[in-house]
Amino acid sequence: MVGPFARRITTATPALILLVAAASVQAQSLNVEIDRSSRIGLNGSAASVIVGNPAIADVTVVDANTLFVTGKGYGVTEIVAVDAIGRTLFQGEIVVTGGSTGSVRVWRGAQATELACAASCSPSVRNAGAAAAPTP
């Protein structure tokens, strides 16, 4: 025999499942190499996208359901995407790390110079101001 309380829960279960699914959206950690990008697909239309520290990561909104995150500086930041009524579609920690190939970092004391390497190495555009400085 099923009591009235159990019937109410059974009736509310589909709505509860949708509520839990919407609340758990897409909370995750995403690793992006510096000067590389990664795609984030959303399960809804984003109205606003917030980047915790724009010096670490940048977001390009391709369309209402697609974001590209680009690593700009080393570190950790957070990105949040919400829909038109403020529901969270994506909330994630973005970890920007050094690239695995094609670059070298040279330290002279406390100053680092990044070099982009292929057949030979040249100062990275990231060091545009530092590359012009004379070397001792």
C-alpha positions in Angstrom: 0.0 0.0 0.0 1.3 3.4 -0.9 0.6 6.3 1.4 -0.3 9.9 0.3 3.3 11.1 1.0 4.8 8.4 -1.2 2.4 9.4 -4.0 3.4 13.0 -3.8 7.1 12.1 -4.0 6.4 9.8 -7.0 4.5 12.6 -8.7 7.2 15.2 -8.0 10.1 12.9 -9.0 10.4 13.9 -12.7 10.5 17.6 -11.7 13.0 16.9 -8.9 15.2 15.0 -11.4 15.2 18.0 -13.8 16.0 20.4 -10.9 19.0 18.2 -9.8 20.2 17.9 -13.4 20.0 21.7 -13.8 21.8 22.4 -10.5 24.7 20.0 -11.3 25.1 21.6 -14.8 28.7 21.5 -15.8 30.9 22.2 -12.8 34.4 21.0 -13.6 38.1 21.8 -13.9 39.6 22.5 -17.3 43.3 22.5 -18.1 44.3 24.8 -21.0 47.9 25.3 -22.2 49.1 28.9 -22.5 48.3 30.4 -25.9 46.0 27.4 -26.7 42.2 27.2 -26.6 39.7 24.7 -25.5 36.0 24.4 -26.5 33.2 24.3 -23.9 29.7 23.2 -25.1 26.8 24.5 -23.0 23.4 22.8 -22.4 21.6 26.1 -22.9 21.9 29.6 -24.2 24.4 31.8 -22.4 23.4 35.4 -21.8 26.5 36.3 -19.7 30.0 34.9 -19.3 32.2 36.0 -16.4 35.9 35.4 -16.2 37.4 35.7 -12.7 40.9 36.9 -13.9 41.1 38.0 -17.5 44.9 38.1 -17.3 44.9 34.2 -16.9 42.1 33.2 -19.4 40.0 34.8 -22.1 36.6 33.6 -23.4 35.3 33.9 -26.9 31.6 33.4 -27.3 31.1 31.7 -30.7 27.3 31.3 -30.3 24.9 31.1 -27.4 25.9 27.4 -26.7 29.7 27.4 -27.5 32.6 29.0 -25.7 36.3 28.9 -26.4 38.7 29.4 -23.5 42.2 30.7 -24.4 45.1 30.5 -21.9 46.7 33.9 -21.6 48.8 33.7 -18.4 49.9 31.0 -16.0 47.6 30.4 -13.0 44.1 29.4 -12.0 40.8 31.3 -12.5 37.1 30.6 -12.8 34.6 31.0 -15.6 30.8 31.2 -15.1 28.2 31.2 -17.8 24.6 32.0 -17.0 21.4 32.1 -19.0 19.0 35.0 -19.4 17.3 34.3 -16.0 20.5 33.8 -14.1 20.7 30.0 -14.0 24.2 28.7 -14.1 25.0 26.8 -17.3 28.7 26.3 -16.7 31.0 27.0 -13.7 34.5 25.8 -13.8 38.0 26.3 -12.6 40.4 27.0 -15.5 44.0 26.0 -14.9 46.4 27.5 -17.4 49.8 25.7 -17.7 52.9 25.9 -19.8 52.8 24.3 -23.2 54.2 20.8 -23.6 56.1 21.6 -26.9 57.4 24.4 -29.0 58.6 26.8 -26.2 61.5 27.3 -23.8 61.7 29.6 -20.8 65.2 31.0 -20.1 65.7 32.5 -16.6 68.3 35.2 -16.0 68.1 35.9 -12.2 64.4 36.6 -11.5 63.6 37.6 -15.1 62.2 34.9 -17.5 62.2 35.1 -21.2 60.0 32.8 -23.3 61.2 31.6 -26.6 59.0 30.1 -29.3 60.9 27.2 -30.9 60.7 25.4 -34.2 63.8 24.9 -36.3 65.3 27.7 -34.2 64.2 29.7 -31.2 63.0 33.4 -31.2 61.6 35.5 -28.4 57.8 35.0 -28.0 55.3 37.8 -28.7 54.6 37.5 -25.0 58.0 39.1 -24.4 57.6 41.9 -27.0 58.6 44.6 -24.6 61.3 42.5 -22.9 62.8 41.2 -26.2 63.9 44.7 -27.2 65.9 45.2 -23.9 69.6 44.8 -24.3 71.1 41.6 -22.9 74.2 41.9 -20.6 
